[in-house]
Amino acid sequence: GNEAIRWLDKARAAGSHNIQPLLALSELYLKQNNVQKALEAAKDAQAAAPSSLVAMMALARAQLATGNSGSAKSILRSMSQQAAFDAPWLTRIAAMQMQGGDHESAGYSLNKALLNSPGYVPALNLQIQLDLRKGDVASAENRVNELLAKGGNNAEAQLMLGDLRMSQKRYADAVDAYGRVLAVDTGS
């Protein structure tokens, strides 16, 4: 940890235009719970590469860690616009928006991701989680059924089915679904 930070700080001081050391430094500081230093490194990365989604994501993560959810929301909304219809990026952005409690923007990002890539399973999974957080069990049920129809007995769909059944207090059905996750993951 500390040795890596010393080397990354040296790279930072050298004024390189490569943002990777700054991103790594921000991440290390977050892991050490030094959120102010993480924020400084993320700000430097974003200043060096203002249109980089990776740098913007690091800054949003650091802003959330410092408790500045307003700035994080603003950055993430901007990222959602900049990401166009890139489903993997939009899904990452939506996950961070959910973490920050911005469910409306997360829904927008996920809908945008699924517009261009309707079968993108990570976005469908996250949409189901968002539906459950919002208490929209009917929508979550429809999405789980869609996932099951697409992937048959895949672990992600079974996990989401288990979560759905838990939210409905159908514990025996949830345990069955979770058991199928283990069966899929272990190949038994």
Secondary structure, DSSP 8 states (H G I E B T S, - for coil): -HHHHHHHHHHHHTT-S--HHHHHHHHHHHHTT-HHHHHHHHHHHHHHSTT-HHHHHHHHHHHHHHT-HHHHHHHHHHHHHHTTT-HHHHHHHHHHHHHTT-HHHHHHHHHHHHHH-TT-HHHHHHHHHHHHHTT-HHHHHHHHHHHHHHHSS-HHHHHHHHHHHHHTT-HHHHHHHHHHHHHHHHT-
